[in-house]
Amino acid sequence: MLDKQNLHVSTYCEMNTNKKDIRKRIEQWKAAGAIMEKQRRDRILNANCRQAIEALDDAFESALLHTPPRRMSGLVEQQAWFSKLNR
């Protein structure tokens, strides 16, 4: 038996959601996902790379000035992890 007094309201509402409503919501997200993916792809295809590089140039230069170079690339450590995984 479900103790409704101790059950969180949102959990109770979720448990009573109609399967038809759930399917409808899934279909809505599928349609929205396709639209959002098309918008994302269009933005990428129509991006102005020159403007993007110019917009980020100051941030890149600042990072170069304020971040010391690493002594190691991490490749040696990565290869050690891969070696351990193969054992």
FENCORJO-V200778 format. One line per field, one symbol per residue. phi: phi as a letter, one per 30 degrees, with the letter a starting at -180 (. if undefined). psi: psi as a letter, one per 40 degrees, with the letter a starting at -180 (. if undefined). A space follows every 10 residues. Layout:
# FENCORJO-V200778
phi = ???
psi = ???
This chain:
# FENCORJO-V200778
phi = .ddddccded dddddcdddd dddddddddd dddddddddd dddddcdcdd dddddceddd dddddccddd dbdjdddddd ddddddd
psi = hhgddehidd dddddehhdd dddddddddd dddddddddd dddddeigdd dddddedddd dddddehiii dieedddddd ddddde.
